[in-house]
Amino acid sequence: MTQPIRIAPDDEFNRQLVARVHPADWKNPTPVGRYNLVVIGAGTAGLVSAIGAAGLGAKVALVERELMGGDCLNVGCVPSKALIAAARVASTIRRAGDFGIDVPPGVRVDFAAVMQRMRRLRSSISPNDSAERCRSKGVDVFLGEARFTSPDKIAVGDAVLSFSKAVIASGARAVRPDIPGLADAGFLTNETVFSLTELPLRLAVIGAGPIGCELAQAFARFGARVTLLGRGSRVLPREDGDAAERIEQVLARDGVALGLGSRILEVGRRGAEKVLRLESGAGSTELVIDEILVGAGRAPNVEGLDLESAGVAYDTRHGIVVDDRLRTTNPHVYAAGDVCSPFKFTHAADAMARVVIQNALFLGRARASRLTIPWCTYTDPEIAHVGLSKRDAQEREIAIDTFVEELRHVDRAIIDGATEGFVKIHVLKGTDRIAGATILAPHAGEMISEITLAMTAGLGLKTLAKLIHPYPTQTDAVKRAADAYSRTRLTPRVRRLFEKWLAWRR
């Protein structure tokens, strides 16, 4: 029997969730013989590794100490995008007048109902990641703490799992900033914010990266007074500068107060209120709020695994050390996902797990560096990115040409009232070979896949220019950027030749 786990609030949907992803009546199986693969962690990387290997005929064990599905299902992608979807609806209703539709003034968001919907949807998705589904796929599921006892053995309670190969997919957790008084005052992270049932009227969000920007915008649209704090000079420092600047404008329009270039000196309490003392170029100020949400990065889960017993090298900041084939310093142990990768995305964890299956079980030569990994920040509009940015190219001294198509020139974007974005594509200078791209658009995460496919298949902008899109669609912006490349091929010399040819043909 496993230790019971409860998620607040204790309602029917959270009970259904836990019953699937960490059932209280679960009985761990008895280990039999040597496993082809033992997987630690049942987040995306772990589930894909375990179910994929079992489907190919391997004998597989999967160990999870908390909730199967990992961050993505329980405290990450699924719940956050459910909130973002609700916030987008609220924003759309407020803008209904722009489309000639009258709605009652003062749209009210029922925050408790929004959160209940999130919990219901999360529960409905959870069977895909459940212990029972894994067992039905031929995986021995062990709920409990995993720790290495030797280079080829893992203990889970009293059970010892011998393995030919192992995968560490233990994920990452929210970073707790070392700010005086923060722990005593109390704060939320992505691991606790989805348990809220009441909207904080005044919310400080620490961290202007993807998590901070996404949730700051969502909570502002729900009606909270949100202040977004970041030490840098702009939001989303990993993104294209033009795109980040426009997101700042959108956040401000949605009512988010931007406290960029701020350092938090300390946090205190004043009755029920929380007080942040800030320092910036303008001097020292106080910010009085009701709740604090920390979105300041992720730390790998490497503690408690006794990695030293397995000869697996790691550090607490960057995680487990792996080579390009995702092998650790123990050649029988691999790692995948957030515990070893700078790309802390669900889709990256999935892709890395597939590399592990090839290399660990079938003597494959797959390399993580060959993966073309896009990412998306789900603000509204979204920012999607793949490959090199302009800054990346400059730092690596790679010469590029850049083609930009503004959405304000795209018919569908004009019709939808969504003209504040763009498509920006970089190619290696003098060629049509795509080096990278950034898209700022309401559905940029969908649009970026066309460019990702082109990069993966080695197709250039000349090919994208030949692609026929349905009219009208926002993805036509990609073709228009490709057409801009094609026009560069019409040099003055080529034009003169065309003119002579056409004159001769008259």
C-alpha positions in Angstrom: 0.0 0.0 0.0 1.3 3.5 -0.8 1.2 6.6 1.3 -2.0 8.6 0.6 -1.6 11.9 -1.2 -4.2 14.7 -1.2 -4.4 17.7 -3.4 -6.2 20.9 -2.3 -9.0 21.5 -2.6 -10.3 18.1 -1.7 -13.1 17.9 -4.3 -14.3 15.1 -6.6 -12.0 16.1 -9.4 -8.9 16.1 -7.4 -9.9 12.8 -5.8 -10.4 11.3 -9.2 -7.0 12.6 -10.3 -5.1 11.1 -7.3 -7.0 7.8 -7.6 -5.5 7.5 -11.1 -2.0 9.0 -10.8 -1.2 7.8 -7.2 -3.9 5.4 -6.1 -3.9 4.8 -2.3 -4.7 1.1 -2.7 -1.9 0.5 -5.2 0.2 -2.6 -4.5 3.7 -2.6 -5.9 4.5 -5.8 -7.9 7.2 -8.2 -6.9 10.3 -7.7 -9.0 11.1 -10.7 -11.2 14.5 -11.1 -12.7 16.5 -8.4 -14.4 14.8 -5.5 -16.2 15.8 -4.3 -19.6 14.9 -0.8 -18.4 14.1 0.8 -15.0 12.8 4.3 -15.2 12.8 6.8 -12.3 10.1 9.4 -12.7 6.7 9.2 -14.3 6.5 12.6 -15.9 6.6 12.9 -19.7 10.1 11.6 -20.2 9.6 8.7 -17.9 6.2 7.7 -19.3 7.3 7.8 -22.9 10.5 5.9 -22.0 8.6 3.2 -20.1 5.6 2.7 -22.3 7.6 3.0 -25.5 10.1 0.4 -24.3 7.5 -2.0 -23.1 5.6 -1.7 -26.4 8.8 -2.8 -28.2 9.0 -6.0 -26.0 11.3 -4.8 -23.2 10.8 -5.8 -19.5 10.3 -2.4 -17.9 9.8 -1.0 -14.3 8.7 2.5 -13.6 9.1 4.2 -10.2 7.2 7.4 -9.1 7.3 8.9 -5.6 4.6 11.5 -6.1 2.0 12.0 -8.9 2.3 10.2 -12.2 2.1 12.6 -15.1 4.7 14.8 -13.4 4.6 18.6 -13.6 2.9 18.8 -17.0 -0.4 17.1 -16.0 -0.5 18.1 -12.4 1.1 21.6 -11.9 2.3 22.7 -15.3 1.1 22.7 -18.9 -2.4 21.3 -18.4 -3.7 23.5 -15.5 -1.9 26.6 -16.7 -3.3 26.4 -20.2 -6.8 25.8 -18.8 -6.5 29.1 -16.9 -5.0 30.9 -19.9 -7.9 29.7 -22.0 -10.4 31.1 -19.5 -8.5 34.4 -19.2 -8.5 34.7 -23.0 -12.3 34.3 -23.1 -12.7 37.0 -20.5 -10.5 39.3 -22.6 -12.4 38.5 -25.8 -15.7 39.4 -24.2 -14.3 42.7 -23.0 -13.3 43.4 -26.6 -16.6 42.4 -28.0 -17.5 46.0 -28.8 -14.6 46.1 -31.3 -16.6 43.5 -33.3 -19.9 45.4 -33.1 -21.3 43.1 -30.3 -22.8 44.7 -27.2 -22.2 43.0 -23.9 -23.1 44.1 -20.4 -20.4 46.4 -18.9 -18.2 45.0 -16.1 -17.5 41.4 -17.1 -17.3 39.4 -13.9 -15.0 36.4 -13.6 -16.1 33.6 -11.3 -12.7 32.6 -10.2 -13.9 29.6 -8.2 -15.7 28.3 -11.3 -12.6 28.9 -13.5 -10.5 26.8 -11.1 -13.1 24.1 -10.9 -13.2 23.8 -14.6 -9.4 23.5 -14.6 -9.6 20.6 -12.1 -12.3 18.9 -14.0 -10.3 19.0 -17.3 -7.1 17.9 -15.6 -8.9 15.0 -14.1 -10.4 14.0 -17.5 -6.9 14.0 -19.1 -5.3 12.0 -16.2 -6.2 8.5 -17.4 -3.5 8.9 -20.1 -0.8 9.1 -17.4 -2.4 6.7 -14.9 -0.7 3.9 -13.0 -3.4 1.5 -14.4 -2.7 2.5 -18.0 1.0 1.8 -17.6 0.3 -1.5 -16.0 -2.0 -2.4 -18.9 0.9 -1.6 -21.3 3.1 -4.2 -19.6 5.0 -1.8 -17.3 5.7 -2.8 -13.6 4.7 0.3 -11.7 6.3 1.0 -8.3 5.0 3.9 -6.2 7.6 5.0 -3.7 11.1 6.5 -3.3 13.8 5.3 -5.7 17.5 5.2 -4.8 20.5 3.6 -6.4 22.2 1.0 -4.3 24.9 0.1 -6.9 25.7 0.8 -10.6 23.0 -1.6 -11.7 20.4 -1.8 -8.9 17.7 0.5 -7.6 15.8 0.1 -4.3 12.1 1.0 -3.8 11.3 0.4 -0.2 12.2 -3.3 0.4 12.2 -4.1 -3.3 15.4 -4.2 -5.3 15.2 -3.7 -9.1 18.1 -5.1 -11.1 18.6 -3.5 -14.5 20.5 -3.7 -17.7 19.8 -0.1 -18.4 18.1 2.7 -16.4 16.7 6.1 -17.2 16.6 9.0 -14.7 13.6 11.2 -15.5 13.0 12.7 -12.2 12.2 16.2 -13.5 12.6 19.6 -11.9 10.9 21.8 -9.4 10.3 25.5 -8.8 13.3 27.5 -7.6 12.8 29.2 -4.2 14.6 32.5 -4.4 16.8 33.4 -1.4 15.0 36.6 -0.5 15.0 37.5 3.2 11.6 37.0 4.8 10.0 35.3 1.7 9.6 31.9 3.4 8.1 33.4 6.5 5.7 35.6 4.6 4.6 32.6 2.4 4.4 32.4 -1.3 2.9 30.4 -4.2 4.7 28.6 -7.0 3.4 26.6 -10.0 3.2 23.7 -7.6 0.6 25.4 -5.3 -1.0 28.2 -7.3 -3.5 25.8 -8.9 -4.9 24.9 -5.5 -6.4 28.5 -5.1 -10.1 28.9 -4.9 -10.2 32.6 -4.3 -8.7 35.3 -6.5 -5.9 37.3 -4.8 -6.9 40.9 -5.3 -3.3 42.1 -5.3 -0.7 39.8 -6.7 3.1 40.2 -7.1 4.7 37.8 -9.6 8.4 37.3 -9.2 10.1 36.4 -12.4 9.5 37.8 -15.9 10.1 34.5 -17.8 7.4 32.4 -19.5 5.7 31.2 -16.3 5.6 34.7 -14.8 4.4 36.4 -17.9 1.7 33.8 -18.7 0.2 33.8 -15.2 0.6 37.5 -14.7 -1.5 38.2 -17.8 -4.1 35.5 -16.8 -4.6 36.7 -13.3 -4.8 40.4 -14.5 -7.5 39.3 -16.9 -9.4 37.6 -14.1 -9.4 41.0 -12.3 -6.4 40.9 -10.0 -4.1 43.9 -9.7 -0.8 42.3 -10.8 2.7 43.6 -10.5 5.3 41.6 -12.5 8.8 41.9 -11.0 12.0 41.0 -12.9 15.7 41.9 -12.4 16.3 42.3 -16.1 15.5 45.2 -18.3 12.8 43.4 -20.2 10.4 40.4 -20.0 11.2 37.1 -21.6 15.0 37.5 -21.9 15.4 34.3 -24.0 13.0 35.6 -26.7 13.4 37.9 -29.7 13.7 41.4 -28.4 11.0 42.8 -30.7 8.6 40.2 -29.6 9.3 40.7 -25.9 8.8 44.5 -26.3 5.4 43.9 -27.8 4.4 41.5 -25.0 5.4 44.2 -22.5 2.9 46.5 -24.3 0.2 43.9 -24.2 0.8 43.1 -20.5 0.5 46.8 -19.7 -2.7 47.1 -21.7 -4.1 44.2 -19.7 -3.4 46.0 -16.5 -0.1 44.3 -15.4 2.2 46.8 -13.7 5.8 46.1 -14.8 8.5 46.4 -12.2 11.5 45.6 -14.4 15.0 46.2 -13.2 13.9 45.6 -9.6 15.7 43.8 -6.8 13.6 42.5 -3.9 15.5 43.5 -0.7 13.1 41.7 1.7 9.6 40.5 2.3 7.6 41.1 5.4 4.0 40.9 6.7 1.7 43.7 7.9 -1.3 42.0 9.3 -2.9 40.0 6.5 -0.9 41.9 3.9 2.5 41.1 2.5 5.0 43.9 1.9 7.9 43.7 -0.6 10.7 46.3 -0.2 12.1 46.9 -3.7 15.2 48.6 -5.0 15.5 49.9 -8.6 17.0 52.8 -10.5 14.3 55.0 -9.1 15.3 54.2 -5.5 13.7 52.1 -2.8 9.9 51.5 -2.7 7.3 49.3 -0.9 4.8 47.1 -2.7 1.8 46.0 -0.6 0.0 42.9 -1.9 -2.1 40.0 -0.8 -0.2 37.1 -2.4 3.2 36.4 -4.0 3.7 34.0 -6.9 7.2 32.9 -7.7 8.1 31.9 -11.2 11.9 32.3 -11.1 13.1 29.2 -12.8 13.5 25.5 -12.3 15.9 23.3 -10.3 16.6 19.6 -11.2 15.4 16.9 -8.9 18.7 15.1 -8.1 18.4 14.8 -4.3 17.6 11.5 -2.6 18.5 9.3 -5.5 22.0 8.3 -4.1 23.5 9.0 -7.5 27.0 8.5 -6.1 26.2 4.9 -5.6 25.6 4.5 -9.3 28.6 6.6 -10.4 26.3 9.2 -11.9 27.8 12.8 -12.0 25.5 15.8 -11.4 25.3 19.2 -9.9 22.4 20.8 -8.1 22.0 23.7 -10.6 22.2 22.0 -14.0 21.3 18.5 -13.1 22.6 15.2 -14.3 25.6 15.3 -16.7 24.9 13.5 -20.0 26.6 13.2 -23.3 25.0 13.8 -26.7 23.4 10.3 -26.6 22.0 11.1 -23.1 24.3 8.7 -21.3 25.4 9.6 -17.9 28.9 8.9 -16.5 27.6 5.4 -15.8 27.2 3.9 -19.3 24.3 1.8 -18.2 22.3 4.8 -16.9 20.7 7.5 -19.1 18.8 10.6 -18.3 16.0 12.6 -20.1 13.8 15.6 -19.6 14.1 18.5 -17.1 16.6 16.7 -14.9 19.3 17.0 -17.5 18.2 19.4 -20.2 18.2 23.2 -20.6 15.0 22.8 -22.6 12.5 22.3 -19.8 9.5 21.6 -22.1 7.1 18.6 -22.2 7.7 18.1 -25.9 11.5 18.2 -25.4 11.2 15.5 -22.7 9.1 13.4 -25.1 11.7 13.7 -27.9 14.6 13.0 -25.5 12.9 9.8 -24.2 12.7 8.5 -27.8 16.5 9.1 -28.1 17.0 7.1 -24.9 14.9 4.2 -26.2 17.0 4.0 -29.4 20.3 4.2 -27.7 19.7 2.3 -24.5 17.9 -0.7 -25.9 19.0 -1.0 -29.5 22.6 0.2 -29.7 21.4 3.3 -31.4 23.4 6.4 -32.3 20.7 9.0 -31.9 22.0 12.4 -30.7 20.1 15.0 -28.7 21.9 17.8 -30.6 20.2 16.8 -33.8 16.7 17.5 -32.3 15.1 20.6 -33.7 13.2 21.8 -30.6 10.7 24.7 -30.9 9.1 26.3 -27.8 6.2 28.5 -27.1 5.3 31.0 -24.4 1.5 31.0 -24.1 0.9 34.7 -23.5 -1.8 36.3 -25.7 -0.4 36.7 -28.3 1.8 33.7 -28.1 5.6 33.8 -28.8 6.9 30.7 -30.6 10.6 30.2 -31.5 12.7 27.6 -33.2 16.4 27.5 -34.0 18.7 30.6 -33.8 17.6 34.0 -32.8 19.4 37.1 -34.1 21.3 37.4 -30.9 22.3 33.7 -31.1 23.6 34.2 -34.6 25.6 37.3 -33.5 27.1 35.5 -30.6 28.2 32.6 -32.8 29.3 34.9 -35.6 26.9 33.3 -38.1 25.9 35.6 -40.9 22.1 35.7 -41.5 19.5 37.4 -43.6 16.2 38.1 -41.9 12.7 38.3 -43.4 9.8 39.8 -41.4 6.1 39.8 -42.2 3.9 41.9 -40.0 0.4 40.5 -39.2 -1.1 43.9 -39.9 -0.5 43.0 -43.6 -2.2 39.6 -43.4 -5.9 39.5 -44.3 -7.0 36.9 -41.7 -5.2 38.8 -38.9 -6.9 42.0 -39.9 -10.3 40.2 -40.0 -9.7 38.6 -36.5 -8.5 41.9 -35.0 -5.2 40.3 -34.2 -2.6 42.4 -36.0 0.0 43.1 -33.3 2.3 40.2 -34.2 4.7 39.1 -36.9 6.6 36.3 -38.5 10.4 36.6 -38.4 12.5 34.0 -40.3 16.4 33.9 -40.3 18.3 32.2 -43.1 22.0 31.6 -43.5 23.3 34.6 -45.5 23.1 34.2 -49.2 21.0 31.0 -49.0 17.4 29.9 -48.3 18.5 27.6 -45.5 16.4 28.4 -42.4 18.5 29.1 -39.3 15.7 30.0 -37.0 12.4 31.8 -36.6 10.2 33.7 -34.1 6.4 34.1 -34.5 4.3 36.4 -32.4 0.6 35.6 -33.0 -2.5 34.4 -31.2 -1.7 30.8 -32.3 2.0 31.0 -32.8 2.5 27.6 -31.2 0.6 26.1 -34.0 2.2 28.2 -36.7 5.8 27.4 -35.7 5.5 23.7 -36.6 5.5 24.5 -40.4 8.9 26.1 -40.0 10.1 23.4 -37.6 9.2 20.8 -40.2 11.1 22.6 -42.9 14.2 22.8 -40.7 13.9 19.1 -39.7 13.5 18.0 -43.3 16.2 20.4 -44.7 13.7 22.4 -46.7 14.4 26.1 -47.4 12.4 29.2 -47.9 12.2 28.5 -51.6 10.1 25.4 -50.8 7.9 27.3 -48.3 7.3 29.9 -51.0 5.7 27.1 -53.1 3.4 26.0 -50.3 -0.3 26.8 -50.8 -2.2 27.9 -47.7 -5.9 28.1 -47.5 -7.2 31.6 -47.7 -7.5 33.4 -45.4 -5.3 32.0 -42.6 -2.8 33.7 -40.4 -0.2 31.1 -41.5 -0.1 32.9 -44.8 2.3 35.2 -43.0 4.9 32.4 -43.3 4.4 32.2 -47.0 4.6 36.0 -47.4 8.0 36.0 -45.5 9.1 33.2 -47.9 7.9 35.3 -50.9 10.0 38.2 -49.6 13.1 35.9 -49.8 12.1 34.9 -53.4 12.0 38.5 -54.4 15.7 38.9 -53.4 16.6 36.5 -56.1 15.3 39.0 -58.7 18.5 40.9 -58.9 18.9 43.8 -61.3 20.9 41.6 -63.7 18.2 38.9 -63.7 15.5 41.5 -64.2 17.3 42.9 -67.2 17.6 39.4 -68.7 13.8 38.9 -68.1 13.1 42.2 -69.8 15.1 41.3 -72.8 13.5 37.8 -73.1 10.0 39.2 -72.7 10.7 42.0 -75.2 11.9 39.4 -77.7 8.7 37.3 -77.1 6.4 40.3 -77.8 
